[in-house]
Amino acid sequence: MESLQAGEKIFGQGEAADCAYIIRAGSIELSRQDDTGKTTVTVLSEGELFGEDGLIAERTRQSTAIAITEAQLRRIDGSSFQQTV
């Protein structure tokens, strides 16, 4: 279990995708940066899965994930995730 403070970055857009996360507590913002600036894609909360798209598509992260409240996450490494799906 990973514990985060509000404002902590989990991963950044363009980074290698090596795991996914399940939110056990708190809220996470996914955002994208482009030439026009930052855009919030979604805000996720307890029970939701994120970060899996990079594992499934075998590509880099398409967004940045930041804790917007104190949060607790369960990290699922890439090989465990692939065995599950």
C-alpha positions in Angstrom: 0.0 0.0 0.0 1.3 3.4 -0.9 0.4 6.5 1.1 0.5 9.9 -0.6 0.0 13.5 0.5 -2.1 15.9 -1.5 -0.1 17.3 -4.4 2.2 14.2 -4.8 2.8 13.0 -8.3 2.2 9.3 -9.0 3.4 9.3 -12.6 3.9 11.8 -15.4 2.8 12.0 -19.0 5.3 10.4 -21.3 6.8 8.1 -18.6 7.1 4.4 -19.1 4.0 2.4 -17.9 5.2 -0.3 -15.5 2.2 -0.6 -13.2 -1.5 0.2 -12.5 -3.1 1.4 -9.3 -6.3 0.9 -7.4 -7.4 3.8 -5.2 -8.1 2.6 -1.6 -8.7 6.1 -0.2 -8.6 9.6 -1.5 -8.9 11.3 -4.9 -6.5 11.3 -7.9 -6.5 13.8 -10.8 -5.5 12.7 -14.3 -4.4 15.5 -16.5 -2.8 16.1 -19.9 -0.4 18.8 -21.0 -0.3 20.0 -24.6 0.5 23.3 -26.5 -2.6 24.9 -25.1 -1.8 24.0 -21.5 -3.0 21.6 -18.8 -6.4 19.8 -19.2 -8.0 17.8 -16.4 -9.1 14.5 -18.0 -10.9 13.1 -14.9 -10.9 12.9 -11.1 -10.9 9.4 -9.7 -11.9 8.2 -6.2 -11.9 5.1 -3.9 -12.3 1.8 -5.7 -11.2 3.0 -9.2 -8.4 1.6 -11.3 -6.0 3.8 -13.3 -2.8 3.5 -15.2 -3.8 0.3 -16.8 -4.1 1.7 -20.3 -0.4 2.0 -20.7 0.1 -1.6 -19.7 -2.6 -2.9 -22.1 -1.4 -0.8 -25.1 2.3 -1.2 -24.1 2.8 2.6 -24.5 4.0 5.5 -22.3 1.7 7.3 -19.9 -0.8 9.5 -21.7 -1.5 11.6 -18.6 -0.1 12.8 -15.3 -1.6 11.4 -12.1 -1.5 13.6 -9.0 -3.1 13.0 -5.6 -5.5 15.9 -4.9 -6.2 14.7 -1.4 -4.3 12.4 1.0 -4.5 9.0 -0.7 -3.8 5.3 -0.3 -3.1 3.3 -3.5 -2.5 -0.4 -4.2 0.2 -0.8 -6.8 -0.2 -3.6 -9.3 3.0 -4.3 -11.2 2.9 -4.9 -15.0 3.6 -8.6 -14.9 0.9 -9.3 -12.3 -1.6 -7.2 -14.2 -0.9 -9.0 -17.5 -1.4 -12.4 -15.8 -4.8 -11.2 -14.4 -6.1 -10.0 -17.8 
